[in-house]
Amino acid sequence: MAPIYRLPFSRSFALLASIALTVGPVASGAEQAFAQVQNSGAAAGAQVPATASSQATQAAAPTMTMNPAMNAGPASVADLAAGLLDAVVNISTSQKVKDEGNGPATPKLPENSPYQNEFNDLFNNKKDDDSNRKVSSLGSGFVIDPSGYIVTNNHVIEGADDIEAIFPNGTKLKAKLIGTDTKTDLSVLKVEPKHPLTAVKFGDSSKMRIGDWVMAIGNPFGLGGSVTIGIVSARGRNINAGPYDNFIQTDAAINKGNSGGPLFNMKGEVIGINTAIISPSGGSIGIGFAVPSELAEGVVNQLRDFGETRRGWLGVRIQPVTDDVANSLGLGSAKGALVAGIIKGGPVDNGSIKAGDVILKFDGKEVDEMRDLLRIVAESPVGKEVDVVIYREGKEQTVKVTLGRQEDSTQAAAASSDKGGQKPQLAPDSNGNHDGVINPNGSDDGDDDGMDGQDQGDNPQQSPQAQPPAQASSTVLGMKLAKLTAENRKSFGIADSVDGVVITEVAPGSAAAEKGLKAGDVVVEVAQEFVQTPSAASDKVSSLKREGRRNAQLMIASPNGDLRFIAVALE
């Protein structure tokens, strides 16, 4: 028999005394310990007469009152979940992939081995179709229409040969891809049910506040029908997943397989589509992201109605407004989107918006940072006339523009190419994405600079014939500038469409060098004034210094014509 260890009585007594000291104040440790033993004995049925001392101790001991509401826990979401589970489906996909390579080498057996025939059958008599294998994956989706329309993530079904929707009751239906949008990672599927399906509707994610309760339902790790609950941890998250990032962050558990599933508010409305997580292990660590319904609903409706997206297009190239740029423009704070160029033949090629303008508000919506404009314009209907608040020449102005269609940007580029002889290039944003913001093209008739829609011939300062002879070069802000010639165009590979003054040298450690300027870049404008000679650039910088400006805003063109604005500190 295994030995049984018991605490000695003296040690037990000491332990009881120490516990009693944590309960409440008494006259002495010995009295408290004795009273504790008496209470223990009474609890066991021993007849121990109560003493005045023990009665006093019992009267002095504090009592704890439990609140029944605390014992009940938070309100249950069982009723809410019960009405939503049937609308959430598992998405199963399969794809045939071809194995690459010959695989492991065939083992060599000794001559006259009795197993030679078996090895030949295994390694040498494979069928040709064995090189193709089927790969399956699982995700989530939800029904938005009883007739069988289902929403999921694009990455759940991308490249799939077969798509199947598995319902909570076990029903499996083949799904057809109606449309997909890679920029928001959303897809719409269609199944053909025999009876109307349970469907859910979109809610307004813009009304969700940080701290509001949310519930996720999905198919984590293929388990199916799993419900998790959490709160909105943050809004407007940019995780560099696409040009229109505006994710809801939540701590509701989201794992592999939850992708494409719905994120509900406490009214049972879909306010997000679960899309991504941050996790070093592949499991939930409480940081999940959902595409908000305010962005997703419009995309889903377009995919459902047209099989494609039809986004608004402004036809501009934009860049962030930094503190230095804001200071150089006299803008109170670094906000908005700075227009770096206009596409020929685009919606604003009529001069309503010009290079150097800062867009502060679009169709009544504030543009706090550059990426806000991308999203707002994309969400706006094609052909809609909107008011745009811009900052130009030190004051705010309101202009009207009519939006084109983003997918038409390539046609506009081609038309401009046919007209001017050089195809304009899509201007990538800071993440390298090409999203309809296009560089301005070179002049098409010799009079237009292709950047702001203004005729150079209307401004004597910009006309080569009207300018007096100027020095061949000058040094400005650490840059050695020279007039553009056929020789230096060829030397630096500068396109014929680019005009301004070329940087031939940059002094190490200068303000220009700190901003990344280099030989071969072309200074097009200084403080929103076109410059075509080194002396014109030098004179403008001197004028800014006399005005007490701390920075000079420069429009810089790369040799191939890509434009950007930078603010260089005045030395």
C-alpha positions in Angstrom: 0.0 0.0 0.0 1.3 3.4 -0.9 2.2 5.5 2.1 -0.2 8.2 3.1 1.4 11.4 4.4 -0.5 13.6 6.9 0.4 16.9 8.4 1.4 16.8 12.0 -1.1 18.4 14.3 1.3 21.1 15.5 1.9 22.1 11.9 -1.8 22.0 11.1 -2.5 24.2 14.1 0.1 26.7 12.9 -1.4 26.8 9.4 -4.8 27.4 10.9 -3.4 30.3 12.9 -1.8 31.9 9.8 -5.0 31.6 7.8 -7.0 33.1 10.6 -4.7 36.1 10.6 -5.8 36.9 7.0 -9.5 36.9 8.0 -9.8 39.8 10.4 -8.3 41.6 13.4 -8.3 39.8 16.8 -6.9 40.4 20.3 -4.0 37.9 19.9 -2.8 35.2 17.5 -3.3 32.5 20.1 -6.9 33.5 20.7 -7.6 33.7 17.0 -6.2 30.2 16.4 -8.2 28.8 19.3 -11.4 30.4 18.0 -10.7 29.0 14.6 -10.3 25.5 16.1 -13.5 25.9 17.9 -15.3 26.9 14.8 -13.9 23.9 12.9 -15.0 21.6 15.7 -18.5 23.1 15.7 -18.7 22.6 12.0 -17.9 18.9 12.5 -20.6 18.5 15.1 -18.5 18.8 18.2 -20.4 20.4 21.2 -18.1 23.2 22.1 -19.6 25.9 24.3 -19.4 29.4 22.9 -17.3 31.8 24.9 -17.6 35.6 25.0 -14.3 35.8 23.2 -15.4 33.5 20.4 -18.7 35.4 20.1 -16.9 38.7 19.8 -14.6 37.2 17.2 -17.5 36.0 15.1 -19.2 39.3 15.4 -16.1 41.1 14.2 -15.5 38.8 11.2 -16.5 40.5 7.9 -19.3 39.0 5.8 -19.3 38.8 1.9 -22.5 39.3 0.0 -22.6 37.9 -3.5 -24.4 39.8 -6.3 -26.6 37.3 -8.3 -26.1 39.4 -11.4 -22.3 38.9 -11.2 -22.8 35.1 -11.0 -24.9 35.1 -14.2 -22.0 36.3 -16.5 -22.5 38.4 -19.6 -25.7 38.2 -21.6 -25.9 35.1 -23.8 -25.7 35.5 -27.6 -27.3 32.1 -28.2 -30.6 33.4 -29.6 -28.7 35.7 -31.9 -26.4 33.0 -33.2 -29.2 30.5 -33.6 -30.8 32.7 -36.2 -27.6 33.3 -38.2 -25.9 29.9 -38.3 -27.9 28.6 -41.2 -26.8 31.5 -43.4 -23.1 30.8 -43.0 -21.6 28.1 -45.2 -18.4 26.3 -45.6 -16.6 26.9 -49.0 -14.8 23.8 -50.3 -12.6 24.2 -53.3 -10.4 21.8 -55.4 -7.7 22.5 -57.9 -5.7 20.2 -60.1 -2.0 21.0 -60.0 0.8 19.5 -61.9 3.7 18.0 -60.0 7.0 19.5 -61.0 10.2 17.5 -61.2 10.7 13.8 -61.2 10.5 13.3 -57.5 13.0 11.1 -55.5 15.4 8.9 -57.4 14.4 5.3 -57.9 16.2 3.1 -55.3 18.8 0.7 -56.8 18.5 -2.9 -55.8 21.2 -5.6 -56.0 21.2 -7.7 -59.2 18.8 -10.7 -59.2 16.9 -9.2 -56.2 13.6 -11.1 -55.5 11.9 -7.7 -55.1 12.9 -6.3 -58.5 9.5 -6.8 -60.1 7.7 -5.0 -57.2 10.0 -2.0 -57.5 9.5 -1.9 -61.2 5.7 -1.8 -60.8 6.0 1.0 -58.2 8.5 3.3 -59.9 8.5 2.6 -63.6 4.9 1.8 -64.5 3.2 5.0 -63.3 0.3 6.4 -65.4 0.7 9.7 -67.0 -2.2 11.3 -65.1 -0.4 10.5 -61.8 1.6 13.7 -62.4 -1.6 15.7 -61.6 -2.9 15.9 -58.1 -6.0 17.5 -56.6 -5.5 20.1 -53.9 -8.4 21.1 -51.6 -8.9 24.1 -49.4 -11.6 25.3 -47.0 -13.0 28.7 -46.2 -16.2 30.4 -45.2 -19.0 32.4 -46.9 -22.5 33.7 -46.2 -25.8 33.9 -48.1 -27.0 37.4 -48.9 -30.0 36.3 -51.0 -32.4 33.4 -50.5 -32.1 32.6 -54.2 -28.5 31.5 -53.6 -26.0 34.4 -53.8 -23.0 33.9 -51.5 -20.2 36.2 -50.5 -16.7 35.0 -49.7 -13.0 36.1 -50.1 -11.3 36.0 -53.5 -8.3 34.2 -52.0 -10.6 31.4 -50.8 -11.7 30.5 -54.3 -8.9 31.9 -56.4 -7.7 29.4 -59.0 -10.2 26.8 -58.0 -11.5 24.3 -60.6 -14.5 23.3 -58.5 -16.3 25.3 -55.8 -18.8 23.7 -53.4 -20.9 25.3 -50.7 -21.6 23.1 -47.7 -24.6 24.1 -45.5 -25.0 23.5 -41.8 -27.6 20.7 -42.5 -25.0 18.9 -44.6 -26.4 19.9 -48.0 -23.7 20.4 -50.7 -24.3 22.6 -53.7 -22.0 23.3 -56.6 -21.2 27.0 -56.8 -20.6 29.2 -59.8 -18.3 32.2 -59.7 -20.3 35.3 -60.6 -17.5 37.9 -60.1 -14.4 38.7 -58.1 -12.5 41.8 -57.1 -8.8 41.3 -56.2 -8.4 44.9 -54.8 -10.8 44.2 -51.9 -10.4 40.4 -51.9 -14.1 39.8 -52.4 -16.0 37.3 -54.6 -19.7 36.5 -55.2 -20.9 32.9 -55.9 -24.2 31.5 -57.0 -25.8 28.2 -56.0 -29.1 26.7 -57.2 -31.1 25.6 -54.1 -34.3 23.7 -54.3 -35.8 25.9 -51.5 -35.2 29.5 -50.5 -32.1 29.8 -48.3 -31.6 31.6 -45.0 -29.9 34.9 -45.8 -28.4 37.8 -43.8 -28.2 41.4 -44.7 -25.4 44.1 -44.5 -25.4 46.6 -41.8 -23.7 50.0 -41.6 -20.1 49.5 -40.4 -19.6 53.3 -40.2 -21.7 53.3 -37.1 -19.6 50.8 -35.3 -17.5 52.2 -32.5 -14.3 50.9 -30.8 -15.5 48.6 -28.0 -18.8 47.5 -29.6 -19.5 43.8 -29.4 -19.2 41.7 -32.6 -19.6 38.1 -33.4 -17.8 36.0 -36.0 -19.2 32.7 -37.5 -17.1 30.6 -39.8 -15.3 27.4 -40.6 -12.0 27.5 -38.7 -9.7 24.6 -39.5 -12.6 22.9 -41.3 -14.6 22.5 -38.1 -17.6 24.4 -39.5 -20.3 26.4 -37.7 -18.0 27.9 -35.1 -19.1 31.1 -33.2 -16.7 33.5 -31.5 -17.3 36.8 -29.9 -15.3 39.9 -29.3 -15.2 43.6 -29.7 -14.2 46.1 -32.4 -10.6 46.8 -31.4 -9.8 49.5 -34.0 -11.2 50.9 -37.2 -9.6 52.1 -40.5 -6.6 49.8 -40.3 -4.2 49.8 -43.2 -2.4 46.5 -43.4 -1.0 47.1 -47.0 -3.3 44.4 -48.4 -4.6 46.6 -51.2 -5.2 50.2 -52.3 -8.5 50.5 -50.4 -7.5 49.2 -47.0 -9.9 50.3 -44.3 -10.2 47.2 -42.2 -12.1 46.6 -38.9 -9.8 45.1 -36.3 -11.3 42.7 -33.9 -10.3 40.4 -31.1 -13.0 37.9 -31.9 -11.2 34.6 -32.6 -10.5 34.3 -36.4 -8.4 31.4 -37.6 -7.5 29.7 -40.9 -10.8 28.7 -42.5 -12.7 31.8 -41.2 -11.7 33.7 -44.3 -14.8 34.9 -46.2 -17.1 34.5 -43.1 -19.2 37.3 -41.7 -18.6 39.6 -38.8 -21.9 40.5 -37.2 -23.1 43.3 -35.0 -25.4 42.6 -32.1 -28.4 43.2 -34.4 -27.4 40.2 -36.6 -26.2 42.5 -39.5 -23.0 41.8 -41.4 -20.7 44.7 -40.7 -17.5 43.0 -42.0 -16.1 40.1 -44.0 -13.3 38.3 -42.1 -10.2 38.4 -44.3 -6.9 38.3 -42.5 -5.1 37.8 -39.2 -1.8 38.6 -37.7 -0.3 35.5 -36.1 3.2 34.0 -35.8 1.7 30.5 -35.3 -1.2 30.5 -37.7 -3.7 30.5 -34.9 -5.7 33.4 -33.4 -3.8 35.8 -31.1 -6.7 38.3 -31.0 -5.7 40.4 -34.0 -8.1 39.8 -36.9 -9.2 42.0 -39.8 -12.5 42.3 -41.6 -13.4 44.3 -44.8 -16.0 46.8 -43.5 -19.5 46.6 -45.0 -19.4 50.3 -46.0 -16.7 49.2 -48.6 -17.8 45.7 -49.2 -21.5 46.2 -49.9 -21.0 48.4 -53.0 -18.4 46.0 -54.4 -20.7 43.0 -53.8 -23.7 44.7 -55.4 -21.6 45.5 -58.5 -20.2 42.0 -58.8 -23.7 40.6 -58.4 -25.3 42.9 -61.0 -22.5 43.3 -63.5 -20.0 40.5 -62.7 -17.3 43.2 -62.4 -16.6 46.4 -60.5 -17.3 49.8 -61.9 -15.3 52.3 -59.9 -15.0 56.0 -60.2 -11.8 57.4 -61.7 -10.4 60.9 -61.3 -7.4 60.7 -63.6 -4.8 62.1 -61.3 -1.6 60.9 -59.8 -1.3 61.7 -56.1 1.2 61.6 -53.3 1.1 62.2 -49.5 1.2 65.7 -48.0 4.1 65.7 -45.6 4.8 68.3 -42.9 7.5 69.9 -45.1 5.2 70.1 -48.2 2.3 71.5 -46.0 4.7 74.2 -44.7 6.0 75.0 -48.2 2.4 75.5 -49.4 1.3 77.5 -46.4 -1.2 74.7 -45.5 -2.1 74.7 -41.8 -1.5 71.0 -41.3 -0.3 67.9 -43.2 -3.6 66.6 -44.6 -5.2 65.8 -48.0 -3.8 64.4 -51.2 -1.3 66.3 -53.3 -1.9 66.1 -57.0 1.4 65.3 -58.8 0.0 65.0 -62.3 -3.0 64.9 -64.6 -3.7 62.2 -67.3 -4.4 63.5 -70.8 -8.0 62.7 -71.8 -9.0 62.0 -68.2 -11.9 63.4 -66.3 -10.0 66.5 -65.0 -7.9 67.2 -68.1 -10.1 70.3 -68.5 -8.1 72.2 -65.9 -10.5 71.9 -63.1 -7.8 70.2 -61.0 -4.1 71.0 -61.6 -0.8 69.5 -60.6 0.2 71.1 -57.3 -3.4 71.2 -55.9 -4.1 69.6 -52.6 -7.5 67.8 -52.5 -9.0 68.4 -49.0 -12.5 67.2 -49.5 -14.2 65.0 -52.1 -18.0 64.8 -52.4 -18.5 66.1 -48.9 -16.1 63.6 -47.4 -12.9 64.7 -45.7 -9.6 63.6 -47.2 -7.3 63.3 -44.1 -4.6 61.3 -46.0 -3.8 60.2 -49.5 -5.3 56.7 -49.3 -8.6 58.2 -48.2 -9.0 59.8 -51.7 -8.3 56.5 -53.5 -11.1 54.8 -51.5 -13.6 57.6 -51.7 -13.2 58.1 -55.5 -13.4 54.3 -56.1 -16.6 54.1 -54.1 -18.3 57.0 -56.0 -20.6 56.2 -59.0 -19.2 56.5 -62.5 -20.5 59.7 -64.2 -21.5 61.5 -61.0 -20.7 65.2 -60.7 -19.1 66.0 -57.4 -17.8 69.0 -55.5 -14.1 68.8 -54.7 -12.5 71.2 -52.2 -8.9 72.0 -53.2 -6.1 74.1 -51.8 -4.5 76.2 -54.5 -2.3 79.3 -54.3 -2.8 79.8 -50.6 -6.6 79.5 -50.4 -9.4 76.9 -50.6 -11.5 76.6 -53.7 -14.4 74.3 -54.7 -14.5 72.9 -58.2 -16.9 70.5 -59.9 -15.7 67.3 -61.6 -17.5 64.4 -63.3 -16.0 61.0 -62.6 -14.9 58.6 -65.3 -14.6 54.9 -64.9 -11.4 53.4 -63.5 -11.3 50.6 -65.9 -11.3 53.2 -68.7 -8.0 54.6 -67.6 -6.1 52.3 -70.0 -8.2 53.5 -72.9 -7.5 57.1 -72.0 -3.8 56.3 -71.8 -3.9 54.7 -75.3 -5.8 57.6 -76.7 -3.2 60.0 -75.3 -0.5 57.8 -76.7 -2.0 57.9 -80.2 -2.2 61.7 -80.0 1.2 62.4 -78.6 3.3 59.6 -79.8 4.4 58.4 -76.4 2.4 56.1 -74.2 2.0 57.5 -70.7 3.0 55.2 -67.8 0.9 54.1 -64.9 2.3 55.8 -61.8 2.7 53.3 -59.0 1.8 54.4 -55.5 4.1 54.0 -52.5 3.3 50.3 -52.4 4.0 49.7 -56.1 0.3 49.3 -57.0 -1.1 50.6 -60.2 -4.6 51.9 -59.4 -5.6 54.3 -62.1 -3.4 57.2 -61.1 -1.4 58.0 -64.2 1.5 60.2 -65.0 0.9 63.1 -67.3 2.0 62.7 -70.8 4.3 65.0 -72.8 3.0 67.8 -75.0 0.8 66.7 -77.8 1.0 69.8 -79.9 4.2 71.6 -78.7 2.3 74.1 -76.6 1.0 72.1 -73.7 3.4 71.0 -71.0 1.2 68.0 -70.2 1.2 68.6 -66.5 -1.4 71.2 -65.6 -3.4 71.8 -68.7 -2.1 75.4 -69.2 -0.7 76.6 -72.4 2.9 77.5 -72.0 2.6 80.1 -74.8 0.2 82.2 -72.6 2.9 82.9 -70.0 5.9 84.9 -71.2 8.0 83.5 -68.4 7.4 80.0 -69.7 8.1 80.8 -73.3 11.7 80.2 -74.5 11.5 83.0 -77.0 10.4 85.5 -74.3 13.1 84.7 -71.8 16.4 86.6 -71.9 19.6 84.7 -72.3 20.5 82.9 -69.1 23.6 81.3 -67.6 24.3 77.8 -68.6 24.2 76.5 -65.0 23.8 77.6 -61.4 23.9 76.0 -58.0 20.6 76.1 -56.0 20.0 74.3 -52.7 23.0 72.1 -53.2 22.0 71.2 -56.8 23.9 72.1 -59.9 21.2 72.9 -62.5 21.6 73.2 -66.3 19.3 73.9 -69.1 18.0 70.9 -70.9 19.7 70.2 -74.2 19.8 67.4 -76.7 23.2 66.3 -75.3 22.2 66.0 -71.6 18.8 64.5 -72.5 20.8 61.7 -74.2 23.4 61.5 -71.4 20.7 61.1 -68.7 18.1 59.3 -70.8 15.6 62.1 -70.3 12.4 61.7 -72.4 11.5 64.4 -74.8 8.2 65.0 -73.0 10.0 66.2 -69.8 10.7 69.9 -69.6 12.4 72.0 -66.9 16.0 72.3 -65.8 18.2 69.2 -65.3 20.1 68.4 -62.1 23.7 67.6 -63.1 25.2 67.3 -59.6 24.0 67.1 -56.0 26.3 68.1 -53.2 26.7 65.4 -50.6 25.0 66.3 -47.3 23.0 69.1 -48.9 19.3 69.6 -48.4 18.6 68.3 -51.9 20.7 65.1 -51.2 18.7 64.5 -48.0 15.5 64.4 -50.1 17.0 61.8 -52.5 17.5 64.1 -55.5 20.1 62.9 -57.9 21.7 63.8 -61.2 19.3 63.2 -64.1 16.3 64.4 -62.2 14.5 67.4 -63.7 13.2 70.4 -61.7 9.9 71.3 -63.4 8.4 73.8 -60.9 9.6 75.8 -57.9 6.7 76.9 -55.6 4.2 76.1 -58.4 6.0 78.2 -61.0 7.4 76.6 -64.1 11.1 77.0 -64.6 13.0 76.4 -67.8 16.4 78.0 -67.0 18.7 77.7 -64.0 18.5 81.4 -63.4 14.7 81.2 -63.1 15.0 78.5 -60.5 17.6 80.5 -58.6 15.6 83.7 -58.7 12.5 81.9 -57.4 14.4 80.3 -54.5 15.8 83.7 -53.6 12.3 85.2 -53.6 11.1 82.5 -51.2 14.0 83.3 -48.8 13.1 87.0 -48.8 9.5 86.1 -48.0 10.7 84.2 -45.0 9.7 80.7 -46.3 11.4 77.8 -44.6 10.9 75.3 -47.5 10.7 75.4 -51.2 8.3 73.1 -52.9 9.7 71.5 -56.0 8.0 69.5 -58.7 10.5 66.9 -59.8 10.4 64.7 -62.9 12.4 61.5 -63.2 14.0 60.9 -66.6 11.1 58.8 -67.8 8.5 61.5 -66.8 7.3 60.3 -63.4 6.4 63.3 -61.3 6.6 63.9 -57.6 6.6 66.9 -55.2 9.1 67.4 -52.5 9.9 70.2 -50.1 13.5 71.2 -49.7 14.7 73.2 -46.7 16.0 76.7 -47.7 19.6 77.0 -46.6 
